[in-house]
Amino acid sequence: MVRIGITVFPGSNCDRDVHHILTNVLHVDAKYIWYESSFDNFDCIIIPGGFTYGDRLRAGAIAAHSTIMNKIKDLADNNVPILGICNGFQILVESGLLPGALIINESLNFICKWMNVVVTNTDTPFTNLFEKDQKISIPIAHGEGRFIIDGKSYNKIRKNNQVTLEYWKNNPNGSTNNIAAICNEKGNVMGMMPHPERGGDKDLIPVGHNQRSILIFKSMINYFK
């Protein structure tokens, strides 16, 4: 059985949501991990959302320099799948595991609502069960979710097929070219602003939306079959 580690930082608040989806909905072996935990027996790592260290300096900036990230960088170098969700995405960018930056939303407001995104890359451990250009419903909840990147780096991630999800029809935060998620060049590290764990329990999904975002987690499990 796949074993997934869920990081817990001071200020994390979506770790339990991720744990619920993995253990109670998908029946996967998932454990919380702290900075002193052993990472030896985990197949994947998820860095969940929240407000780590109160978003001091910048969202994810302090967490990116914590002890646990040294271990996560080693795992990433060894091709272990690492998924960062919302604040987890911010941490991955701040730590240098992913390119670009995440800044305050163009509206200057915190945004919490359901969005539609399109899957643009199905060749990763996190998207392998989707169809190319598949549309999915997924919640967002962030104040600093606007992904920006310089022109040269943008051309590079496009060429390498590193954009994995794009907002469809409506860009909620002003992200460069509707980018909602990206991965590293190897494809084993992905950061996404939307929250797949909040759209993964069918009993909590509003009328008119779908449960397809759970395929993010199912893809991670499928990757090891």
Z-matrix of the N, CA and C atoms (Angstrom, degrees):
N
C 1 1.468
C 2 1.527 1 110.20
N 3 1.323 2 115.93 1 140.76
C 4 1.454 3 121.26 2 177.54
C 5 1.528 4 109.74 3 -65.88
N 6 1.320 5 115.95 4 138.42
C 7 1.470 6 120.84 5 178.59
C 8 1.525 7 108.59 6 -117.56
N 9 1.319 8 116.17 7 122.67
C 10 1.463 9 121.46 8 -174.47
C 11 1.523 10 110.40 9 -116.11
N 12 1.317 11 116.59 10 132.26
C 13 1.453 12 122.54 11 177.08
C 14 1.520 13 110.83 12 -98.96
N 15 1.327 14 116.74 13 136.24
C 16 1.466 15 122.85 14 179.51
C 17 1.526 16 107.92 15 -115.91
N 18 1.315 17 117.44 16 115.48
C 19 1.460 18 120.07 17 -176.70
C 20 1.528 19 111.00 18 -71.56
N 21 1.321 20 115.16 19 147.72
C 22 1.464 21 121.55 20 176.47
C 23 1.524 22 108.16 21 -127.88
N 24 1.321 23 115.76 22 117.61
C 25 1.463 24 122.80 23 175.18
C 26 1.528 25 108.92 24 -110.18
N 27 1.329 26 118.39 25 161.94
C 28 1.462 27 118.83 26 168.05
C 29 1.532 28 109.25 27 -59.23
N 30 1.308 29 116.93 28 120.58
C 31 1.458 30 120.61 29 -178.85
C 32 1.514 31 114.89 30 100.02
N 33 1.334 32 118.04 31 -7.35
C 34 1.471 33 119.41 32 173.25
C 35 1.524 34 108.50 33 -64.10
N 36 1.329 35 117.65 34 139.22
C 37 1.468 36 118.53 35 177.61
C 38 1.528 37 113.49 36 -139.50
N 39 1.322 38 117.26 37 5.81
C 40 1.470 39 119.96 38 176.64
C 41 1.522 40 111.59 39 -113.01
N 42 1.325 41 116.45 40 4.65
C 43 1.461 42 120.36 41 -179.13
C 44 1.529 43 111.23 42 -62.74
N 45 1.325 44 116.93 43 -37.97
C 46 1.471 45 119.71 44 -179.42
C 47 1.529 46 111.51 45 -71.59
N 48 1.322 47 116.58 46 -33.81
C 49 1.468 48 119.63 47 176.79
C 50 1.524 49 110.48 48 -63.64
N 51 1.331 50 116.12 49 -44.53
C 52 1.466 51 120.78 50 178.33
C 53 1.527 52 109.97 51 -63.37
N 54 1.326 53 116.17 52 -43.89
C 55 1.464 54 121.10 53 -179.85
C 56 1.532 55 110.46 54 -61.37
N 57 1.333 56 116.76 55 -41.14
C 58 1.475 57 120.98 56 179.06
C 59 1.527 58 111.19 57 -60.07
N 60 1.319 59 116.81 58 -47.86
C 61 1.465 60 120.19 59 -178.90
C 62 1.521 61 110.76 60 -62.47
N 63 1.319 62 116.72 61 -44.50
C 64 1.466 63 120.04 62 -176.99
C 65 1.522 64 112.23 63 -68.43
N 66 1.325 65 117.46 64 -43.62
C 67 1.468 66 119.93 65 -173.45
C 68 1.524 67 113.46 66 -88.35
N 69 1.327 68 117.84 67 -42.20
C 70 1.464 69 120.78 68 -173.82
C 71 1.524 70 114.15 69 -92.58
N 72 1.322 71 116.89 70 -26.01
C 73 1.467 72 120.04 71 -179.81
C 74 1.523 73 111.16 72 -99.65
N 75 1.336 74 116.24 73 -45.85
C 76 1.471 75 120.28 74 -177.13
C 77 1.523 76 113.22 75 -100.12
N 78 1.325 77 117.49 76 -10.29
C 79 1.468 78 122.99 77 176.30
C 80 1.537 79 112.03 78 57.59
N 81 1.320 80 113.79 79 48.51
C 82 1.461 81 122.25 80 178.59
C 83 1.523 82 108.83 81 -105.70
N 84 1.318 83 116.25 82 151.25
C 85 1.461 84 121.68 83 175.91
C 86 1.529 85 108.51 84 -76.60
N 87 1.323 86 116.84 85 104.95
C 88 1.462 87 122.18 86 -179.16
C 89 1.521 88 109.49 87 -125.80
N 90 1.322 89 116.39 88 136.44
C 91 1.463 90 121.77 89 -178.12
C 92 1.526 91 110.34 90 -131.41
N 93 1.334 92 115.15 91 146.90
C 94 1.459 93 120.26 92 172.35
C 95 1.523 94 109.08 93 -76.16
N 96 1.328 95 116.55 94 142.04
C 97 1.465 96 119.64 95 178.32
C 98 1.528 97 110.13 96 -130.57
N 99 1.336 98 114.53 97 139.87
C 100 1.455 99 122.54 98 179.12
C 101 1.525 100 108.69 99 -111.68
N 102 1.309 101 115.80 100 179.67
C 103 1.465 102 119.49 101 -175.10
C 104 1.526 103 112.59 102 -62.85
N 105 1.340 104 117.35 103 -27.45
C 106 1.464 105 119.38 104 -177.79
C 107 1.524 106 112.45 105 -93.47
N 108 1.320 107 117.40 106 0.56
C 109 1.462 108 120.84 107 -176.18
C 110 1.525 109 111.87 108 -72.68
N 111 1.323 110 115.37 109 154.30
C 112 1.461 111 120.98 110 172.61
C 113 1.525 112 109.12 111 -82.51
N 114 1.326 113 116.08 112 136.11
C 115 1.462 114 121.22 113 -178.64
C 116 1.521 115 111.67 114 -103.47
N 117 1.315 116 117.03 115 7.17
C 118 1.465 117 121.06 116 -169.21
C 119 1.520 118 113.83 117 -64.65
N 120 1.312 119 118.15 118 -30.73
C 121 1.466 120 120.37 119 -171.09
C 122 1.524 121 114.65 120 -105.52
N 123 1.334 122 117.55 121 17.23
C 124 1.461 123 120.34 122 -179.47
C 125 1.519 124 111.21 123 -103.44
N 126 1.328 125 115.16 124 136.94
C 127 1.462 126 120.70 125 177.96
C 128 1.521 127 111.69 126 -86.30
N 129 1.326 128 116.71 127 -31.02
C 130 1.475 129 122.67 128 -179.29
C 131 1.525 130 108.63 129 -141.70
N 132 1.321 131 115.34 130 157.01
C 133 1.457 132 121.46 131 175.35
C 134 1.525 133 108.75 132 -125.93
N 135 1.338 134 116.10 133 136.66
C 136 1.463 135 121.26 134 174.04
C 137 1.528 136 108.72 135 -119.08
N 138 1.326 137 115.94 136 127.05
C 139 1.467 138 121.89 137 173.54
C 140 1.528 139 106.26 138 -101.68
N 141 1.330 140 118.05 139 106.51
C 142 1.470 141 120.92 140 -172.02
C 143 1.525 142 112.86 141 -80.79
N 144 1.324 143 114.70 142 179.41
C 145 1.454 144 120.71 143 -179.80
C 146 1.519 145 112.91 144 -81.68
N 147 1.318 146 114.61 145 176.54
C 148 1.456 147 121.28 146 -179.30
C 149 1.514 148 110.46 147 146.15
N 150 1.312 149 115.02 148 -155.39
C 151 1.461 150 121.46 149 178.67
C 152 1.529 151 107.41 150 -133.81
N 153 1.326 152 116.48 151 67.57
C 154 1.462 153 120.55 152 -174.19
C 155 1.529 154 111.23 153 -57.30
N 156 1.326 155 113.78 154 131.73
C 157 1.463 156 121.83 155 -178.74
C 158 1.531 157 111.58 156 52.97
N 159 1.336 158 116.04 157 31.74
C 160 1.454 159 121.01 158 177.30
C 161 1.515 160 114.49 159 67.29
N 162 1.335 161 117.40 160 17.43
C 163 1.477 162 121.65 161 -176.97
C 164 1.522 163 111.92 162 57.72
N 165 1.330 164 116.65 163 28.80
C 166 1.466 165 119.95 164 178.62
C 167 1.523 166 110.19 165 -64.36
N 168 1.316 167 116.93 166 149.72
C 169 1.470 168 125.65 167 -172.88
C 170 1.524 169 109.47 168 67.72
N 171 1.327 170 115.65 169 -74.72
C 172 1.467 171 123.14 170 173.78
C 173 1.514 172 106.96 171 -150.91
N 174 1.322 173 116.50 172 159.04
C 175 1.465 174 119.50 173 178.98
C 176 1.523 175 110.24 174 -59.18
N 177 1.330 176 116.15 175 121.31
C 178 1.458 177 122.05 176 177.63
C 179 1.509 178 115.38 177 85.58
N 180 1.328 179 118.32 178 -6.54
C 181 1.464 180 121.09 179 -172.86
C 182 1.528 181 112.80 180 -65.68
N 183 1.320 182 117.52 181 -43.72
C 184 1.466 183 119.91 182 -178.55
C 185 1.524 184 110.50 183 -74.87
N 186 1.314 185 116.89 184 -43.76
C 187 1.469 186 120.39 185 179.14
C 188 1.522 187 111.45 186 -58.51
N 189 1.329 188 116.72 187 -33.90
C 190 1.467 189 121.07 188 -178.47
C 191 1.522 190 112.26 189 -62.65
N 192 1.334 191 116.57 190 -22.47
C 193 1.463 192 120.70 191 -178.84
C 194 1.529 193 112.42 192 -106.24
N 195 1.320 194 117.21 193 14.10
C 196 1.460 195 120.86 194 178.94
C 197 1.526 196 110.66 195 -81.24
N 198 1.318 197 115.59 196 163.61
C 199 1.468 198 121.64 197 -176.11
C 200 1.520 199 112.52 198 -57.80
N 201 1.306 200 117.04 199 -39.46
C 202 1.462 201 121.00 200 -175.40
C 203 1.529 202 111.95 201 -61.03
N 204 1.339 203 117.18 202 -29.09
C 205 1.460 204 119.74 203 -177.32
C 206 1.525 205 112.28 204 -70.97
N 207 1.322 206 117.64 205 -25.36
C 208 1.470 207 119.39 206 174.54
C 209 1.523 208 110.18 207 -63.14
N 210 1.336 209 115.67 208 -40.09
C 211 1.465 210 120.17 209 178.15
C 212 1.528 211 110.63 210 -68.15
N 213 1.323 212 115.82 211 -40.52
C 214 1.464 213 119.66 212 -179.00
C 215 1.526 214 111.12 213 -66.44
N 216 1.319 215 117.38 214 -37.01
C 217 1.470 216 120.37 215 176.46
C 218 1.525 217 110.86 216 -62.93
N 219 1.325 218 116.35 217 -39.71
C 220 1.471 219 119.90 218 177.40
C 221 1.526 220 110.58 219 -63.11
N 222 1.333 221 116.46 220 -42.47
C 223 1.462 222 120.11 221 178.69
C 224 1.525 223 110.94 222 -63.82
N 225 1.326 224 116.21 223 -41.30
C 226 1.468 225 120.01 224 178.65
C 227 1.523 226 110.84 225 -61.83
N 228 1.324 227 116.63 226 -40.49
C 229 1.468 228 120.97 227 178.11
C 230 1.519 229 111.53 228 -63.21
N 231 1.342 230 115.81 229 -26.24
C 232 1.466 231 120.84 230 -179.80
C 233 1.530 232 112.20 231 -98.68
N 234 1.329 233 115.40 232 21.76
C 235 1.472 234 123.14 233 172.01
C 236 1.524 235 115.12 234 69.66
N 237 1.331 236 118.18 235 17.27
C 238 1.466 237 120.86 236 174.55
C 239 1.534 238 108.40 237 -72.51
N 240 1.329 239 119.19 238 132.30
C 241 1.466 240 121.05 239 177.57
C 242 1.535 241 111.69 240 -64.24
N 243 1.330 242 115.89 241 128.07
C 244 1.457 243 122.98 242 178.91
C 245 1.525 244 107.62 243 -124.72
N 246 1.335 245 116.87 244 122.01
C 247 1.463 246 121.28 245 178.78
C 248 1.521 247 109.75 246 -114.80
N 249 1.318 248 116.89 247 125.42
C 250 1.455 249 122.15 248 174.74
C 251 1.517 250 110.19 249 -110.93
N 252 1.334 251 116.41 250 125.34
C 253 1.464 252 121.78 251 -177.61
C 254 1.527 253 109.62 252 -111.08
N 255 1.318 254 117.70 253 122.74
C 256 1.457 255 124.35 254 177.11
C 257 1.534 256 110.73 255 56.06
N 258 1.315 257 119.21 256 -105.32
C 259 1.460 258 120.42 257 176.67
C 260 1.522 259 111.07 258 -59.30
N 261 1.328 260 116.75 259 -29.62
C 262 1.459 261 120.63 260 175.03
C 263 1.516 262 111.84 261 -64.38
N 264 1.330 263 116.99 262 -37.12
C 265 1.466 264 122.47 263 174.72
C 266 1.525 265 109.44 264 -63.50
N 267 1.326 266 116.34 265 -44.77
C 268 1.465 267 120.77 266 178.77
C 269 1.530 268 111.05 267 -59.95
N 270 1.321 269 116.40 268 -39.92
C 271 1.468 270 121.07 269 178.74
C 272 1.526 271 110.64 270 -65.34
N 273 1.327 272 117.40 271 -42.33
C 274 1.467 273 120.99 272 179.81
C 275 1.523 274 111.41 273 -63.45
N 276 1.326 275 116.68 274 -38.33
C 277 1.464 276 120.64 275 177.93
C 278 1.527 277 110.45 276 -69.41
N 279 1.326 278 116.75 277 -45.62
C 280 1.466 279 120.80 278 -179.32
C 281 1.529 280 112.11 279 -64.23
N 282 1.324 281 116.58 280 -29.11
C 283 1.468 282 120.35 281 -178.73
C 284 1.522 283 112.38 282 -85.01
N 285 1.330 284 117.33 283 -7.55
C 286 1.456 285 120.97 284 179.50
C 287 1.516 286 114.61 285 87.95
N 288 1.324 287 117.48 286 3.29
C 289 1.464 288 119.76 287 178.59
C 290 1.527 289 111.84 288 -75.33
N 291 1.323 290 116.49 289 -20.60
C 292 1.462 291 121.84 290 175.21
C 293 1.528 292 108.90 291 -133.43
N 294 1.328 293 117.48 292 150.33
C 295 1.466 294 120.75 293 -178.75
C 296 1.525 295 112.41 294 -80.45
N 297 1.334 296 115.37 295 171.78
C 298 1.453 297 120.78 296 175.58
C 299 1.516 298 113.44 297 87.01
N 300 1.323 299 115.76 298 -165.68
C 301 1.464 300 122.42 299 179.07
C 302 1.521 301 108.71 300 -150.09
N 303 1.329 302 115.53 301 157.42
C 304 1.466 303 121.57 302 176.47
C 305 1.520 304 108.39 303 -121.35
N 306 1.324 305 115.84 304 120.71
C 307 1.456 306 120.95 305 -175.12
C 308 1.527 307 110.08 306 -123.69
N 309 1.327 308 115.31 307 178.83
C 310 1.461 309 120.63 308 -176.33
C 311 1.530 310 110.70 309 -59.96
N 312 1.313 311 115.92 310 143.51
C 313 1.460 312 121.38 311 -179.33
C 314 1.531 313 111.14 312 -54.53
N 315 1.309 314 115.57 313 148.22
C 316 1.461 315 121.25 314 -179.23
C 317 1.525 316 111.68 315 -57.28
N 318 1.332 317 116.53 316 -33.12
C 319 1.469 318 121.20 317 179.91
C 320 1.523 319 112.75 318 -76.69
N 321 1.330 320 116.63 319 -11.63
C 322 1.472 321 124.05 320 -175.40
C 323 1.524 322 112.17 321 68.27
N 324 1.321 323 117.13 322 12.77
C 325 1.464 324 122.01 323 -179.04
C 326 1.523 325 111.35 324 -115.93
N 327 1.330 326 115.50 325 153.09
C 328 1.460 327 120.81 326 169.25
C 329 1.524 328 107.49 327 -72.08
N 330 1.333 329 116.72 328 134.86
C 331 1.466 330 121.38 329 -177.42
C 332 1.519 331 109.49 330 -118.41
N 333 1.323 332 116.75 331 128.24
C 334 1.463 333 122.03 332 178.43
C 335 1.523 334 108.40 333 -137.30
N 336 1.334 335 116.38 334 104.74
C 337 1.463 336 120.47 335 -179.23
C 338 1.528 337 109.87 336 -168.14
N 339 1.315 338 116.03 337 171.81
C 340 1.455 339 121.70 338 175.68
C 341 1.520 340 109.21 339 -83.80
N 342 1.339 341 115.05 340 141.41
C 343 1.457 342 121.54 341 178.40
C 344 1.522 343 109.66 342 -130.69
N 345 1.319 344 115.69 343 164.23
C 346 1.455 345 121.52 344 170.09
C 347 1.520 346 108.63 345 -106.74
N 348 1.324 347 116.02 346 134.97
C 349 1.459 348 121.07 347 175.71
C 350 1.525 349 108.87 348 -128.03
N 351 1.323 350 115.25 349 159.32
C 352 1.454 351 121.04 350 178.10
C 353 1.527 352 108.66 351 -116.51
N 354 1.321 353 116.66 352 137.82
C 355 1.468 354 122.27 353 -179.37
C 356 1.525 355 108.41 354 -84.34
N 357 1.323 356 116.88 355 119.47
C 358 1.463 357 121.23 356 -175.10
C 359 1.524 358 113.80 357 -106.49
N 360 1.320 359 117.26 358 -11.72
C 361 1.470 360 121.29 359 179.00
C 362 1.529 361 107.89 360 -142.69
N 363 1.321 362 116.57 361 117.72
C 364 1.473 363 120.83 362 -179.36
C 365 1.524 364 111.68 363 -106.14
N 366 1.326 365 115.57 364 14.90
C 367 1.463 366 120.62 365 -174.82
C 368 1.519 367 112.83 366 -102.90
N 369 1.323 368 118.42 367 34.25
C 370 1.461 369 121.26 368 -179.54
C 371 1.531 370 109.74 369 -126.73
N 372 1.335 371 117.41 370 165.50
C 373 1.469 372 120.06 371 176.58
C 374 1.531 373 112.84 372 -62.67
N 375 1.334 374 117.25 373 -15.50
C 376 1.462 375 121.72 374 -173.87
C 377 1.530 376 113.27 375 -102.93
N 378 1.335 377 116.95 376 -10.26
C 379 1.471 378 120.06 377 -173.53
C 380 1.525 379 113.07 378 -132.45
N 381 1.322 380 117.69 379 11.47
C 382 1.472 381 120.45 380 -171.92
C 383 1.524 382 114.70 381 -70.49
N 384 1.336 383 118.50 382 -14.19
C 385 1.465 384 120.79 383 178.77
C 386 1.533 385 112.87 384 -97.11
N 387 1.318 386 116.38 385 -1.90
C 388 1.459 387 120.58 386 176.50
C 389 1.524 388 110.44 387 -87.50
N 390 1.314 389 115.13 388 161.89
C 391 1.455 390 121.08 389 168.88
C 392 1.523 391 108.53 390 -95.88
N 393 1.322 392 116.43 391 148.07
C 394 1.464 393 120.44 392 177.55
C 395 1.526 394 109.78 393 -57.61
N 396 1.329 395 115.87 394 133.65
C 397 1.469 396 123.99 395 179.58
C 398 1.528 397 113.45 396 68.98
N 399 1.342 398 117.17 397 16.18
C 400 1.464 399 120.47 398 176.62
C 401 1.522 400 109.97 399 -68.95
N 402 1.325 401 116.60 400 139.55
C 403 1.463 402 122.31 401 179.00
C 404 1.525 403 109.24 402 -97.80
N 405 1.328 404 116.37 403 135.77
C 406 1.461 405 120.32 404 178.58
C 407 1.525 406 110.17 405 -134.04
N 408 1.329 407 115.85 406 150.52
C 409 1.464 408 122.23 407 172.92
C 410 1.521 409 108.40 408 -90.72
N 411 1.322 410 116.44 409 138.85
C 412 1.463 411 119.17 410 -177.74
C 413 1.534 412 109.56 411 -159.09
N 414 1.336 413 118.28 412 140.69
C 415 1.466 414 120.23 413 179.26
C 416 1.529 415 112.12 414 -78.46
N 417 1.324 416 115.61 415 150.72
C 418 1.457 417 121.56 416 168.77
C 419 1.522 418 107.99 417 -123.66
N 420 1.329 419 116.26 418 155.21
C 421 1.466 420 121.83 419 177.30
C 422 1.522 421 107.77 420 -161.67
N 423 1.339 422 116.30 421 93.30
C 424 1.462 423 118.92 422 -177.06
C 425 1.528 424 111.67 423 -158.73
N 426 1.306 425 114.15 424 155.36
C 427 1.461 426 121.46 425 174.41
C 428 1.509 427 111.96 426 -108.98
N 429 1.352 428 115.62 427 -24.04
C 430 1.468 429 121.20 428 179.68
C 431 1.526 430 108.74 429 -125.29
N 432 1.325 431 115.65 430 66.66
C 433 1.460 432 120.28 431 -175.16
C 434 1.508 433 114.61 432 -114.88
N 435 1.308 434 116.58 433 9.32
C 436 1.470 435 120.97 434 -178.00
C 437 1.530 436 109.92 435 -81.20
N 438 1.330 437 115.72 436 107.44
C 439 1.469 438 120.45 437 -178.95
C 440 1.524 439 109.58 438 -82.05
N 441 1.335 440 115.46 439 125.56
C 442 1.463 441 120.63 440 176.67
C 443 1.520 442 109.28 441 -127.28
N 444 1.331 443 115.44 442 153.78
C 445 1.457 444 120.93 443 -177.96
C 446 1.526 445 107.73 444 -159.54
N 447 1.324 446 117.06 445 144.54
C 448 1.463 447 119.59 446 -179.47
C 449 1.529 448 110.62 447 -69.72
N 450 1.313 449 115.62 448 160.77
C 451 1.459 450 121.20 449 -173.71
C 452 1.515 451 114.65 450 -58.21
N 453 1.323 452 117.55 451 -43.77
C 454 1.460 453 121.09 452 -179.12
C 455 1.524 454 110.93 453 -63.94
N 456 1.331 455 116.18 454 -44.48
C 457 1.468 456 120.30 455 179.79
C 458 1.523 457 111.11 456 -68.62
N 459 1.331 458 116.29 457 -34.94
C 460 1.466 459 119.53 458 177.41
C 461 1.525 460 110.61 459 -62.42
N 462 1.319 461 116.36 460 -45.66
C 463 1.470 462 119.93 461 178.87
C 464 1.524 463 110.89 462 -60.09
N 465 1.326 464 115.54 463 -35.71
C 466 1.465 465 120.26 464 -179.76
C 467 1.524 466 111.26 465 -67.27
N 468 1.343 467 117.67 466 -46.66
C 469 1.471 468 118.55 467 -177.92
C 470 1.529 469 111.05 468 -69.39
N 471 1.311 470 117.02 469 -29.96
C 472 1.466 471 119.76 470 175.26
C 473 1.527 472 110.33 471 -67.54
N 474 1.311 473 116.16 472 -45.57
C 475 1.466 474 121.09 473 -179.61
C 476 1.520 475 110.92 474 -61.52
N 477 1.337 476 116.26 475 -37.84
C 478 1.466 477 121.17 476 -177.98
C 479 1.533 478 112.98 477 -86.94
N 480 1.322 479 117.31 478 3.88
C 481 1.469 480 122.19 479 179.82
C 482 1.530 481 111.86 480 59.85
N 483 1.335 482 116.07 481 42.36
C 484 1.458 483 120.82 482 -177.73
C 485 1.529 484 113.80 483 -90.23
N 486 1.317 485 118.06 484 -9.85
C 487 1.466 486 120.48 485 175.42
C 488 1.525 487 107.53 486 -81.90
N 489 1.313 488 116.82 487 118.79
C 490 1.471 489 120.80 488 -174.01
C 491 1.525 490 113.87 489 -103.85
N 492 1.330 491 116.95 490 -31.94
C 493 1.471 492 121.26 491 178.20
C 494 1.524 493 109.33 492 -136.56
N 495 1.322 494 115.96 493 142.37
C 496 1.460 495 121.43 494 174.57
C 497 1.526 496 109.55 495 -129.51
N 498 1.329 497 115.83 496 142.54
C 499 1.468 498 119.16 497 172.27
C 500 1.527 499 108.41 498 -63.22
N 501 1.321 500 115.45 499 139.13
C 502 1.463 501 120.52 500 -175.06
C 503 1.522 502 110.68 501 -110.25
N 504 1.313 503 115.81 502 121.47
C 505 1.468 504 125.50 503 177.31
C 506 1.529 505 113.79 504 74.22
N 507 1.312 506 118.16 505 -29.92
C 508 1.465 507 120.03 506 -176.82
C 509 1.524 508 110.09 507 -139.57
N 510 1.326 509 116.75 508 116.57
C 511 1.463 510 122.23 509 177.65
C 512 1.527 511 107.79 510 -92.00
N 513 1.338 512 118.84 511 109.51
C 514 1.465 513 120.52 512 -170.36
C 515 1.524 514 115.15 513 -77.99
N 516 1.338 515 116.98 514 -21.35
C 517 1.462 516 118.81 515 -170.40
C 518 1.525 517 115.23 516 -128.80
N 519 1.330 518 117.53 517 -1.27
C 520 1.456 519 120.50 518 -179.85
C 521 1.508 520 114.62 519 87.59
N 522 1.327 521 117.51 520 15.54
C 523 1.466 522 120.92 521 179.89
C 524 1.528 523 111.11 522 -58.59
N 525 1.322 524 115.48 523 145.45
C 526 1.459 525 121.54 524 178.63
C 527 1.522 526 110.96 525 -53.14
N 528 1.320 527 116.54 526 122.28
C 529 1.465 528 122.69 527 176.48
C 530 1.537 529 113.55 528 46.56
N 531 1.330 530 115.24 529 39.60
C 532 1.476 531 122.32 530 172.41
C 533 1.531 532 114.27 531 67.36
N 534 1.317 533 118.19 532 19.39
C 535 1.466 534 120.76 533 -175.96
C 536 1.532 535 110.99 534 -67.55
N 537 1.341 536 115.61 535 127.00
C 538 1.468 537 122.03 536 177.50
C 539 1.520 538 112.05 537 -111.87
N 540 1.343 539 117.15 538 -21.35
C 541 1.468 540 121.41 539 -179.19
C 542 1.518 541 109.57 540 -158.48
N 543 1.326 542 115.30 541 145.49
C 544 1.463 543 121.35 542 175.64
C 545 1.525 544 109.15 543 -137.68
N 546 1.320 545 115.73 544 163.70
C 547 1.466 546 121.04 545 174.12
C 548 1.526 547 109.01 546 -127.05
N 549 1.322 548 116.19 547 170.09
C 550 1.462 549 120.11 548 175.34
C 551 1.525 550 109.36 549 -78.86
N 552 1.323 551 116.63 550 177.96
C 553 1.467 552 120.15 551 -176.40
C 554 1.520 553 112.10 552 -61.87
N 555 1.329 554 117.17 553 -36.64
C 556 1.468 555 120.16 554 -179.39
C 557 1.526 556 112.23 555 -77.01
N 558 1.323 557 116.88 556 -19.75
C 559 1.456 558 121.22 557 178.42
C 560 1.513 559 115.30 558 88.42
N 561 1.336 560 118.00 559 -0.41
C 562 1.469 561 119.71 560 -176.69
C 563 1.528 562 113.81 561 -92.27
N 564 1.334 563 117.56 562 -6.55
C 565 1.466 564 121.71 563 176.22
C 566 1.526 565 107.79 564 -120.72
N 567 1.322 566 116.55 565 122.59
C 568 1.466 567 120.20 566 178.79
C 569 1.516 568 110.74 567 -130.76
N 570 1.321 569 115.51 568 137.36
C 571 1.452 570 121.98 569 173.82
C 572 1.513 571 109.74 570 -118.80
N 573 1.323 572 116.77 571 138.01
C 574 1.466 573 121.37 572 -179.14
C 575 1.524 574 109.66 573 -141.12
N 576 1.331 575 117.29 574 139.33
C 577 1.457 576 120.03 575 176.75
C 578 1.527 577 112.83 576 -78.81
N 579 1.332 578 120.53 577 -38.48
C 580 1.470 579 119.96 578 178.01
C 581 1.531 580 112.51 579 -64.28
N 582 1.327 581 115.65 580 161.50
C 583 1.466 582 122.74 581 -176.25
C 584 1.534 583 111.26 582 -108.17
N 585 1.323 584 119.42 583 95.22
C 586 1.468 585 120.06 584 179.08
C 587 1.522 586 113.27 585 -65.95
N 588 1.344 587 116.69 586 -27.87
C 589 1.467 588 119.38 587 -178.94
C 590 1.529 589 111.65 588 -68.07
N 591 1.326 590 117.20 589 -26.71
C 592 1.467 591 120.64 590 -179.90
C 593 1.527 592 112.08 591 -80.89
N 594 1.320 593 115.74 592 -12.03
C 595 1.456 594 119.39 593 177.65
C 596 1.512 595 112.57 594 -112.51
N 597 1.331 596 116.35 595 14.48
C 598 1.451 597 120.13 596 -173.36
C 599 1.517 598 116.04 597 -96.87
N 600 1.320 599 117.37 598 -13.93
C 601 1.470 600 121.03 599 -179.07
C 602 1.526 601 108.61 600 -103.57
N 603 1.320 602 116.81 601 113.93
C 604 1.476 603 121.09 602 -174.26
C 605 1.524 604 112.72 603 -59.74
N 606 1.327 605 117.52 604 -25.64
C 607 1.464 606 120.40 605 -178.67
C 608 1.529 607 112.40 606 -74.64
N 609 1.337 608 116.69 607 -11.81
C 610 1.462 609 120.52 608 -176.48
C 611 1.523 610 113.01 609 -113.54
N 612 1.333 611 116.77 610 6.43
C 613 1.465 612 120.48 611 -176.33
C 614 1.529 613 110.35 612 -90.93
N 615 1.334 614 117.70 613 125.87
C 616 1.471 615 120.18 614 179.56
C 617 1.530 616 111.91 615 -65.05
N 618 1.300 617 115.79 616 156.78
C 619 1.467 618 121.50 617 176.41
C 620 1.528 619 109.07 618 -59.03
N 621 1.316 620 116.22 619 136.09
C 622 1.458 621 120.74 620 178.33
C 623 1.505 622 114.29 621 97.71
N 624 1.339 623 116.97 622 -5.49
C 625 1.465 624 120.82 623 178.54
C 626 1.528 625 109.31 624 -117.50
N 627 1.334 626 115.73 625 166.06
C 628 1.462 627 120.13 626 -176.82
C 629 1.524 628 111.55 627 -118.90
N 630 1.318 629 115.20 628 169.86
C 631 1.469 630 122.65 629 -176.32
C 632 1.532 631 112.02 630 -99.66
N 633 1.331 632 116.95 631 15.30
C 634 1.461 633 119.81 632 -171.87
C 635 1.525 634 114.06 633 -64.85
N 636 1.326 635 117.73 634 -20.36
C 637 1.465 636 118.48 635 -178.43
C 638 1.523 637 112.17 636 -64.65
N 639 1.337 638 117.40 637 -18.58
C 640 1.467 639 119.91 638 177.96
C 641 1.526 640 110.69 639 -65.53
N 642 1.331 641 116.98 640 -17.47
C 643 1.463 642 120.28 641 178.44
C 644 1.526 643 112.28 642 -65.85
N 645 1.332 644 117.12 643 -18.03
C 646 1.470 645 119.95 644 172.48
C 647 1.524 646 109.10 645 -58.70
N 648 1.321 647 116.42 646 -49.60
C 649 1.467 648 121.17 647 -179.19
C 650 1.525 649 111.67 648 -73.51
N 651 1.324 650 116.57 649 -38.54
C 652 1.464 651 119.38 650 177.82
C 653 1.523 652 111.37 651 -63.81
N 654 1.319 653 116.51 652 -33.87
C 655 1.467 654 120.30 653 177.17
C 656 1.523 655 110.84 654 -64.43
N 657 1.335 656 116.72 655 -39.06
C 658 1.461 657 120.58 656 178.27
C 659 1.523 658 110.58 657 -62.40
N 660 1.324 659 115.89 658 -40.18
C 661 1.467 660 120.36 659 178.28
C 662 1.527 661 110.06 660 -68.59
N 663 1.323 662 115.45 661 -44.45
C 664 1.467 663 121.05 662 -178.66
C 665 1.523 664 112.22 663 -62.47
N 666 1.311 665 116.22 664 -30.22
C 667 1.471 666 121.81 665 -178.69
C 668 1.524 667 112.11 666 -57.50
N 669 1.322 668 116.92 667 -28.50
C 670 1.471 669 120.89 668 -176.12
C 671 1.526 670 113.06 669 -98.35
N 672 1.320 671 117.27 670 5.97
C 673 1.468 672 119.68 671 178.50
C 674 1.519 673 110.60 672 -83.86
